[in-house]
Amino acid sequence: MSVKKPICRNAAVVGLIIGLAVAGCGKATRSPIVEVTGTIQFEDGSKLPEGTMIVLSPVLGGAGTAVAESDADGQFVLQHASGKPGAEVGSYLVELRSPTGMEQEFYSTIPSEYTDGSSLSTTIPDDGGTIELILKKGKRRRS
């Protein structure tokens, strides 16, 4: 007669191992996280809609993304993917996303090179501080 090991016990052990592995992930970052604020506007000084999402994706792998939402004056405060305020030091591609409920207007007026993350970039300096994102107005490319 064979003795079957309880599935629950094996599942608990596997779950514990996975949990410990995940808990260990994300604590260390590739570079220091520094506090970063910023402004975003078109080169003529006009502002983007309040609530525009700004997503910074690291050029080098291993760093976490950072996100922000602009206010009516185009100001924003970055938050790292870990939940800490700021972003890791380094180079980023910037992608803009529509404020909730404004998708049609936003994506029809903002040039696609800013919404696909292909042409806007920024660097977060060692001491953090303020970054400025200046956009050129242009026609939306058709997909």
Secondary structure in CASP SS format (residue, H / E / C, confidence):
PFRMAT SS
TARGET T0000
AUTHOR 0000-0000-0000
METHOD secondary structure of the structure
MODEL  1
M C 1.00
S C 1.00
V C 1.00
K C 1.00
K C 1.00
P C 1.00
I H 1.00
C H 1.00
R H 1.00
N H 1.00
A H 1.00
A H 1.00
V H 1.00
V H 1.00
G H 1.00
L H 1.00
I H 1.00
I H 1.00
G H 1.00
L H 1.00
A H 1.00
V H 1.00
A H 1.00
G H 1.00
C C 1.00
G C 1.00
K C 1.00
A C 1.00
T C 1.00
R C 1.00
S C 1.00
P C 1.00
I E 1.00
V E 1.00
E C 1.00
V E 1.00
T E 1.00
G E 1.00
T E 1.00
I E 1.00
Q E 1.00
F E 1.00
E C 1.00
D C 1.00
G C 1.00
S C 1.00
K C 1.00
L C 1.00
P C 1.00
E C 1.00
G C 1.00
T C 1.00
M E 1.00
I E 1.00
V E 1.00
L E 1.00
S E 1.00
P E 1.00
V C 1.00
L C 1.00
G C 1.00
G C 1.00
A C 1.00
G C 1.00
T C 1.00
A E 1.00
V E 1.00
A E 1.00
E E 1.00
S C 1.00
D C 1.00
A C 1.00
D C 1.00
G C 1.00
Q E 1.00
F E 1.00
V E 1.00
L C 1.00
Q E 1.00
H E 1.00
A C 1.00
S C 1.00
G C 1.00
K C 1.00
P E 1.00
G C 1.00
A E 1.00
E E 1.00
V C 1.00
G E 1.00
S E 1.00
Y E 1.00
L E 1.00
V E 1.00
E E 1.00
L E 1.00
R E 1.00
S C 1.00
P C 1.00
T C 1.00
G C 1.00
M C 1.00
E H 1.00
Q H 1.00
E H 1.00
F H 1.00
Y H 1.00
S H 1.00
T H 1.00
I C 1.00
P C 1.00
S H 1.00
E H 1.00
Y H 1.00
T H 1.00
D C 1.00
G C 1.00
S C 1.00
S C 1.00
L E 1.00
S E 1.00
T E 1.00
T E 1.00
I E 1.00
P C 1.00
D C 1.00
D C 1.00
G C 1.00
G E 1.00
T E 1.00
I E 1.00
E E 1.00
L E 1.00
I E 1.00
L E 1.00
K C 1.00
K C 1.00
G C 1.00
K C 1.00
R C 1.00
R C 1.00
R C 1.00
S C 1.00
END
